[in-house]
Amino acid sequence: MSSFFLGFTGVALALAALSGCTAWNAERIAPMAGKRVPVNGAAMHVLDLGPRDAAGREPPVVLIHGASVNLLDMKIALGDALSADRRVIMIDRPGRGYSERPENGHLIEVQARYIRDVLAALDVENPVVVGQSYGGAVALAYALQYQDDMAGLVLLAPVSHEWPGGVAWYNNASQIPALGFLLRRLVIPVYGQLVAAGGVEDSFAPDAPPENYAERAGLALLFRAKDFKANAADLARLKPQIVEQQSRYGELDLPVVIFAGANDRTVFPSIHSEALERDIAGATLTMLPDTGHALHHAEPAEILPAIRAIGARSGS
């Protein structure tokens, strides 16, 4: 019994050491960029950039990041440019990056509510809400709850409709208690970082990722156990929520702009963006040729003017 106990203790210590080293190194590469704002018992990591006085003339912009990344992804792609002339708020979604995970944090309506609470705490009103990929699903949930206090909605390769198939095996495996624990502490710290470069290339294809993207976007934060657990739960539990939400898009009555990459093989435009344009009266869809899933990085020159135009269109 004692040898078994010693062996078990040794394995536990090794797992803790590997997981701890992974987290330490990730946070060294990508330290907290903003500040934590406490809302409803959970602290949300927020980066608030740009001139505050611009809010009186043009609506502030809220950027909601997708799966497997954190707020730095949106900062690099759009936030830095937008903040030159207006207020821009970026938030690590609940459980991601440096944000804490509240109860039922995998629910997109809960994520939307926490984003709303952060904005209220920062006195942000009537924003343009921009969501990319999974963040597009959250942005849609936000609009379905709070469209009366929005200037408009911009969706970038959004997940919006039921799709065939499921999600990657490791996201499902993470939901199994004992297996998920070992996966997040033993496999992901090694396997995840080995395949990360290929995953980035697939997401950006046919475009090339920006130079030093993984480091600048803090991609290593994903491979911390808690972050991976939250991301995997978000993805594994998304489809039933989308099935329930997709019947309500006709309720939206605000400016809605949609962008999709014609070569996106992660979130297929034919299933999501094209259906969304049909479901929302007045929505406009721009299909970007020769562009993949990471369209916010590949085509900011197309997307930034559309975000800025929302204020003028809504009479701000």
Secondary structure, DSSP 8 states (H G I E B T S, - for coil): -HHHHHHHHHHHHHHHHHHHHHHHHHHHHS---SEEEEETTEEEEEEEES-GGGGGTS--EEEE--TT--HHHHIIIIIHHHTTTS-EEEE--TTSTT----TTTT-HHHHHHHHHHHHHHTT--S-EEEEETHHHHHHHHHHHHHGGG-SEEEEES---S--SS---HHHHHTTSHHHHHHIIIIIIIIIIHHHHHHHHHHHHTTS---TTHHHHTTGGGGGSHHHHHHHHHHHHTHHHHHHHHGGGGGG--S-EEEEEETT-SSS-TTTTHHHHHHHSTT-EEEEETT--S-HHHH-HHHHHHHHHHHHHHTT-
